[in-house]
Every structure is written in C-alpha cells, then in structure tokens.
C-alpha cells in the first residue's frame, strides 16, 4: 500500500514538473512573440515619426524659400522705385527734362 502511494506521489511530482516546464515553455514562446510584435510596432512608429519630421522640415524650408523670394521681389521693387525717385529728383533739381 505504501509503495502504491509512493508511486502515485512520484507520478504527481513528475506530472507537476512536466506541467511547470510546459507552462514555462509556452510563456517563453508567447513572450518572444509579443516582443517581436512590439519591436516591429516601435520601428513603425519611429519610421512614421522620421517621415513626418522630414515632411515638416521640407515644408518649413519651402515656407522660408517663399519668404525669401517675396522679400527679394519687394527689395528689387523698392530699389528700382528708389532709383527712379532719385533720377526724378535729379531731373527736377537740375531742370533737365530730356532724360
């Protein structure tokens, strides 16, 4: 009788050990799977962020280029108007109408 109880006890210990190993193995596989998915999502987020930052920089550079072009246009107009005004003053001051 004692031998039979001892055999059952050993069987339960072996089954418990096998179940523990099985659970640890399944958790290890699941953890690796979840980690792989999480890493992929992180890299996707980083790629999207990099793309958005690049687009923001391109847009800002385009805005600055537009501002520079507008400022250059205004400066050219102001300089030509100033030159025309200076020429007109010289003509008026000198009294020379033949320019």
C-alpha positions as CSV (number, residue, x, y, z in Angstrom):
1,X,0.0,0.0,0.0
2,X,2.8,2.4,0.9
3,X,4.6,1.5,-2.3
4,X,1.4,2.3,-4.3
5,X,1.0,5.7,-2.5
6,X,4.7,6.4,-3.1
7,X,4.3,5.6,-6.8
8,X,1.3,7.9,-7.0
9,X,3.2,10.7,-5.2
10,X,6.1,10.3,-7.6
11,X,3.7,10.3,-10.6
12,X,2.1,13.6,-9.4
13,X,5.5,15.1,-8.8
14,X,6.6,14.2,-12.3
15,X,3.3,15.5,-13.8
16,X,3.7,18.8,-11.9
17,X,7.3,19.1,-13.2
18,X,6.2,18.4,-16.7
19,X,3.3,21.0,-16.4
20,X,5.7,23.6,-15.0
21,X,8.1,23.0,-17.9
22,X,5.3,23.2,-20.4
23,X,3.9,26.4,-18.9
24,X,7.4,28.0,-18.8
25,X,8.0,26.9,-22.4
26,X,4.7,28.4,-23.6
27,X,5.3,31.6,-21.7
28,X,8.7,31.9,-23.2
29,X,7.3,31.4,-26.8
30,X,4.5,33.9,-26.1
31,X,6.9,36.4,-24.6
32,X,9.2,36.2,-27.7
33,X,6.2,36.6,-30.0
34,X,4.8,39.6,-28.1
35,X,8.3,41.1,-28.0
36,X,8.7,40.7,-31.8
37,X,5.4,42.4,-32.4
38,X,6.2,45.2,-30.0
39,X,9.6,45.8,-31.6
40,X,8.0,45.9,-35.0
41,X,5.4,48.4,-33.9
42,X,8.1,50.6,-32.3
43,X,10.1,50.7,-35.5
44,X,7.0,51.5,-37.5
45,X,6.3,54.4,-35.1
46,X,9.9,55.6,-35.5
47,X,9.7,55.4,-39.3
48,X,6.4,57.3,-39.3
49,X,7.9,60.0,-36.9
50,X,11.0,60.3,-39.1
51,X,8.9,60.7,-42.2
52,X,6.7,63.3,-40.5
53,X,9.7,65.2,-39.2
54,X,11.2,65.2,-42.7
55,X,8.0,66.5,-44.2
56,X,7.8,69.2,-41.6
57,X,11.4,70.3,-42.4
58,X,10.7,70.3,-46.1
59,X,7.5,72.4,-45.5
60,X,9.4,74.8,-43.3
61,X,12.2,75.1,-45.9
62,X,9.6,75.8,-48.6
63,X,8.0,78.5,-46.5
64,X,11.4,80.1,-45.9
65,X,12.1,79.9,-49.6
66,X,8.8,81.6,-50.4
67,X,9.5,84.3,-47.8
68,X,13.0,84.9,-49.3
69,X,11.6,85.1,-52.8
70,X,8.9,87.6,-51.7
71,X,11.5,89.7,-49.8
72,X,13.8,89.6,-52.9
73,X,10.9,90.8,-55.1
74,X,10.0,93.6,-52.7
75,X,13.6,94.6,-52.4
76,X,14.0,94.8,-56.1
77,X,10.9,96.8,-56.5
78,X,11.9,99.2,-53.7
79,X,15.4,99.6,-55.2
80,X,14.0,100.3,-58.7
81,X,11.5,102.8,-57.2
82,X,14.2,104.4,-55.2
83,X,16.4,104.7,-58.3
84,X,13.5,106.1,-60.3
85,X,12.8,108.6,-57.5
86,X,16.5,109.6,-57.3
87,X,16.6,110.1,-61.1
88,X,13.4,112.1,-61.0
89,X,14.8,114.4,-58.2
90,X,18.0,114.9,-60.2
91,X,16.0,115.8,-63.2
92,X,13.8,118.2,-61.3
93,X,16.7,119.7,-59.4
94,X,18.9,120.0,-62.5
95,X,16.0,121.2,-64.6
96,X,16.9,118.7,-67.3
97,X,13.7,117.3,-68.9
98,X,15.5,115.2,-71.6
99,X,16.1,112.0,-69.6
